[in-house]
Amino acid sequence: MTVQDHPALIEYPQRAWLGRVVPKNRILSSCTQGRRVRDHFTDQVAQIAWQYKLAPETVNLPATPAVTEIQVFRVTLKGSDLDQDVLRTIDRAIPSPLIFELVHGDRIKMVAAYKRPAQNQKGETDPGRWVVGNYFETSWLPESSIRQPLPVALDMAGLYDKLLSPLVQSKLTSTSSDAQERALNASNSTATSYNMPANAGQEAPLSLEQRIAMTEAIAVQQKQVDRIKARLGREKQFNKRVAINAELRDAKEKLQRLRDHHERTE
């Protein structure tokens, strides 16, 4: 895959087009995070546009309790950086899942967090409250990149899964500090921990939430491997290097088990 062809870049149907500019003040009116986030809006964001509304009437897919609509927001930036609290503020202001297209100059980046309705004490969905997870993003791509057709899905939840999966895959690819590992390990998937089941043989495909959890676990373990490598590089005493090498070997084995498990469940 070249930079001119990325599965996260979607050619959304024309009947889903809105193209409405969203005043930043409208978003900030619901912001409770103080001056710092407001300054980021001023310093980093040139314009916010509600580009597409993916809904049963625009994509011909039935709604589900968790996903009735998906909004696509285009955020034009003043520079190449954007604080994620800006995206989180937008997410919290809009009561449905969001896919962001960040644009700077002639480049574009896709960003989204897994977003789901909160549940009440009875375990019932509460559409008035939302849980926003960690953000996943692609690298910067030429805006002239080839866009892919809208993924085939059975319902809105399935479409949301298909739209998020390439972003989750990009997350895992970018966590590996070894170029060879990056080439060999492309993945799909946000919680902060993931425990592999004991019966790690032939396993059923994971749900979106499970893939996200696994991806986060792999990212955490990759960082642990990198930290141990850095300690090994600084250590001069032979006996301590031996101990760190053993620790590094164990950490690498755990990382490989997570990756192998991901491949079996992909």
N, C-alpha and C positions, 0 to 999 in steps of 0.2 A: 504494500500500500504506500502510495506516495503522498506528499503533503497536499496534492491536488485532489485527493480522494479520501474522505474520512467519513465513517459511518455515523458520526454524531451530527454531521451537517445534513439537515433534512430540507427537502423541497416541500414545504407545507402546501396543502391545497388552497387554491385561490379563494374558494368560498369561505375559508376560515380567516381570511385577511381582515384586519381591523385598521392597523396603521394609525392609532390614536396616540398623540403625545400625552404623557401623564405628568402633570405638574409635580415638581419635586416637593413643593409645600404640602401637597395632598398626602404624599407618603410620610413626610416628616411629622405631620399632625398626629400620627399614631406612634411616633418614636419616643421611647422612654429611656434611651441610652445616653442622653445628655449632649453636651456641646461637641464632644470629640467626633461623634458620628455625624452630626450636622455639618461640621467642618469638612469631613470627608466627602459628603454630598456636594458641598460647594467647590472643593478643590479638585475633586476627581471625576465628577459626573457632569457631562455637557448636556445630555438629554436622555430621558427614559421614554420609550415608546411601547405601547401595548400592540404588538405586531399581529399575533394570531390568537384566535380562540378555538381550541380544539374541543368540540362538544358533540353530543349525539347528532345534533342538526347540521354540523359542519363536516364531520368525518364519517357519519353514518355508522357509528358504533354505540351500543347500549352503555349507559352509565352503570357504575357499580356503587355500592355504599361508600367505599373509600375514595373513589375517583369519579366525580361527575363531570368535571371539565379539567383541561390542562391549558394554562396560559403560556404564551411565548412572549417574553419581554426582550426588547433590544435596548441595550444600554450603551450609549456612545460616550466614550471616555475622553478626558482631556489629556491623559498620559497613558502609559502602558500598565500602570498599577491601579488596583482597586481593592480597598479594604473589604474583607468579607462581611464585616458588620453592616456595610451598605446593602449587600444582597440580603442579609438576614432581616434587615429592617423592611425591605420590600416584601420578602416572603411573609413576614408576620402581618403585613398590612393587607395582603391579598388572600382571601379564604379559598384557595385551591392550589394544587401543585403548579410550580413554575419551572420553565426552562428558560435560561438566560442566554442571549447572544451578546457577548461583549465585543464592541467594535472600537478599534483605534487605528486611524489612518486607513490603510488598505488591508488590515489584518482583522481576523475574527477569532473568537474563542468561545466555545460552548461551556457553560457552567450550570450545575443544578445540584440541589440537595434532595435526598429522599425525604418527602414530606407526606405525613399521614394524619388523619384526624385523631385527636386524643380520645381516650376512653374514660368513661366515668367509673365510679366504684363498682358498678354492676357489670363492668366489662363491655358496656354498650358504647357505640361510636358517638362522640360528641362533635357534631359538625361545626360548632362554634369555637372550638379550640384545636390548634394544630401543633404537631411535633415536627420540628425541622432538624434534620440530621446534619452530618458533616457535608461539606461541598466537594464535588468532583468536577474536574475540568479537563479539557483538552489542552494541548499546547496551542500557541498562536499559529493560525493558518492563514494563507492568502484568502482574502474574501472572494476571490474568483474561483475558489476550490469547487469541485464538482459536488453538488448536493445529491443525496440519495432520496429515492421515493419514500413516502411515509410508510413505515413498517406495517406489515400485515398483522392484524390482531383480532381477537374475538370480541373484546370489549375495551372500555376506557382504561381499566386497570392493566390489561395486557399491553395496551399501547404505551402506557406510562413505563412499564417494565422495559419495553423495547427501546424507548427513547433514552432511558437512564443507563442501560447496560453498556453502551460504548464509552460513556463517561467514566463509569466504574472501572472498565477495562483500562482506560488511560491512567487512572490512579495507580493501579498495581504496576503497570509498565514503568511509570516514573519513579517508583520507590526503590527499584533496584539500582545500586551504585555501580554494578558491573555491566558493561555493555553487552557482553556475551549472554549474561543472565537475562537482560532486557529482551534480547532477540529470541530467547528460548521460552520466556515466561510472559505470555500475554494472558490477561485474566478478565473476569467480569465482576468484580464486586465490592450499613455503616454502623455498626456498634463498635465498641472498643475492644471486645474480646470475642474469640470464637474457640470453642472446644470441639475437637474432632470426635465423632462418635466412635465407640469401640469397634463396631463392625465396619471397618473401612475397607470393604471389598468393592463389590459392584453396588453403587448407591444411586438413589433416585436424584434427578436434578434438583438443585436447591432453589428455594424461593428467592425473590429479589432481596428481601431483608437478610436472608441467610448468606447470600453471595456478598452483600455489603459487609456483613459482620466478618466473613472470612477475609475479605480484602483488607479490612482494617487490621485484623490479626496479623496478616502477612506484612503489612506496612510497619506495624509495631516491631515485629520480629526482625525485619530487615534493618531497622534503626538500631536494634540491639546488636546485631552482627557488626554494623558499621562502628558502633561505639567500642566494641571489643577490639576490632581491628585497629582503631586509633590508639587504644591503650597499649596494644602490642607494639605498635610503631614507636611509642614513647619509652617503653620499658627497655632497660639495658641489662639488668641482671638476668643471668641465664636461668636460674631456678624459677624466677617469677615468670619469665617468658614461657617456660614449659607449662606452668599452671594456666596462664592466659591462653596458650594454644589449645589446651584441653577444653577450656571454657568456650573458645571460639568454635572448635569442632562440634561441641554439643549444640551450640546456637545455630550453626549451619545445618545440622541434621534436623533440628526442629523446623527451621525455615523450609527445608526441602520437603518434609512431611506435609506441611501445610500446602505447599504448591502442588505436590502429588495428589493430595486429597481434592484440591480444587479441580485438577484436570479430570479426575474420575467422576466428578459431579457436574462438569460443564455441560 
